[in-house]
Amino acid sequence: MTDPRPENRVWTLPNVISFGRLVILLPLTVWLLLNQHLWSTLIALVVLGASDWFDGFLARRMKQVSLLGKRLDPVADRISIVVIGGAMVAVGMIPWGLVAVILAFDVLLAVLAALWFRGSPDLPVSRIGKWRTAALLAALPILIVAAALDAEWLRLVGLVLIYLGAVGHILAGIGYARGMARRRTRREVAAV
């Protein structure tokens, strides 16, 4: 039986786009990058980023905002950044430490959410979280174009953005951990 409440729907067009981003576009982008098809990688990355914006736009426009979509979208962003970052490490575009820091904070937050909330703590995305994601998502195509053109100055711009994104990731991660701790404390106090 299907839950009639709109927020509990699973098979909405925006959710299908998010799933497609993870199971089709992300592997394609990584394959293209690992095989040094840089201009094709750039196109796939642009489509990947556009699909991220488009699924949210459609969800609001078509009144198909769902709980799954609210949770899936940021998870898909995190997975995409880490997986593409890993592929960029593999081809020598970025240092492994950047991806390790991003992944470490993502794992820490996932563990806290699982232990304290048995899933998502339903925290809103912070301003710094949005800024961090924008910096990281801007850095990736810049680094790909820099590699395709062999433009060192553009590579430096991409690296500055990705380092700023990593710092933003740390700050946002600390903010989310604090938010989870506050929400957990409030929940425990309310239970007493």
N, C-alpha and C positions, 0 to 999 in steps of 0.2 A: 504494500500500500504506500502511496506517495504522500508525503507531508504537504498539506495544502498551503502552509504559511510560506510566503515568498522568501523569507530569510533562511529557510531550511532547504530550499531547492538545491539540487546538485547539478543537474543537466541543464544549465543555462548557456546561452551563446558565449557570454564572457568567461565562464568557467571552462568551456571547451577550448577557447582561445588560450587560456592559461595552461591547460593540459598540453595542448599542441606545442606551445612554446617550450615546454620541458621535454617532451618526448620526440619532437621532430626538429624544431629550429635549433635547440641547444646542441644536440649531437651533430647536426649538419655543420653548424658554425665551428665546432671543435675540430671536426674532420677536415674542413677546409683550411683551418689555421695550421693544423699539424702537417698538412700536405703543402703548406706554403702557397696556397692560392689566395694571396692577400687581398686582392680587389674583390674577389668573390666572398671572402670572409667579411670584408667591410659591408657588403650588401646584406649578407645574412645577419650581421650584427645590427644593422640599421632596422631590418625587418623585426628582429628580436626585440629591440627597444621600442619600436613603434607598436608592436603587439602588446607590450606592457602598458603603454598609454591607452591604446585602443580598447582593451578589455575593460578598463576602469570607466572609460567614457561610455561604452555601450551599457555597462551595468547601471550607470546612473540614468542614461537617456532612455533605456528600455525598461527601467524600474525592475531590474533583475539583480539588484544588490543582494548578495547572499552571505551567510556566515562563512561558508566554504571559500567563497571568493575573497572575502576580507582576510582570511588566513592564508589562502593559497598564493595570493599575489606577492606579499613580501617574502614568503618562503621561496617562490620561484625566482625572485630578484636575487636573493642571497645565494641560491644554488647556481644560478647563471653566472654571477660574479666570481664565485669560487672556482667553478669548473672552467670557465674561460680563462680566469687568472692562472689556473694550473696548466692549461695548455700554453699560455704565454710564457710561463716559466720553462716549460718543456722546449720551446723554440728559442729561448734565450732573450725574450723581450723585457721581462721584469725579473727582479730578484725573488727567490723563493720565500724570503722572510716576510714580504708583504702579504702574500697569500696565507702564510702560516699564521700571522697575527689576525687576519680577518677570520680565518677558519677557527682559530682558538676561541675568539670571542663568540662566534656563532654557536660553537659546541657548548661553551659555558652557559650561554643563555638558554639553549635548548635543554640542557641538563637541569638548570634551575626551574624552568617552566614544567618539565616533566615531574620533578620531585615535589615542587610546591603546589602545582595546579593540575597535575596529570594531563597536561596539554597546554593550550594557549592561555596566557593570563589576560588576554584581550586588552592589552595596552594600546593606546593610540600611537601612531607614528609621530615621533618628535620632530621638531623643526631641524635639529641637527641630524637626525636620521635621514630626512629627506635631502638635506644638503650633501651628506656623505654619499648617498646613493647617486645623486646627480654628478658629483665629482668623479666617482668611480666609473659610472656609465659614460661620462664624457672622455675619460682617460683612455678607455679601451680602444675606441675607434681612432683616436689621435695617435696612439702607439702603433696601430696597424698601418695607418697612412704613412707615418714616419718610416716604418720598416719598408713599405712598398716603394717609397720615394728615396729611401736612404738619406733622410733629412735629419741630421743630428739635432738641430735646434728644435724641431717639432717633437723629437723623442724626449728632449728635456722638458718641454711643456707637458707632455703626457706623463712623464715621471713625477713632475711637481704635482700635477692633479691627482695622481694615484697615491702619492705620499700624503697629500692633504686628505684624500678620501680615507686612507688608513687611520690617520689621526682622528678624523671625524667618526670613524667606526669605533675606535676605542672610547671616545667620549660618549657616543650614543649608546654603546654597550654598557658603560657605567651607569648612564641615566636609566636604561631599561632595567638593569639589575636593581637599582634603587627603587624604581617604580614597582617592580615585582615584590621586593621586600616590604614596601609600604602596604601594598594590596594584601599580601599574606598576613601581615600584622593586623590590619583592619578586620580581615576575615576571622582570624583567631580570637580577637577581642569580641567580635559579634557572636561567636559561637559560645562564649562563656556565659 
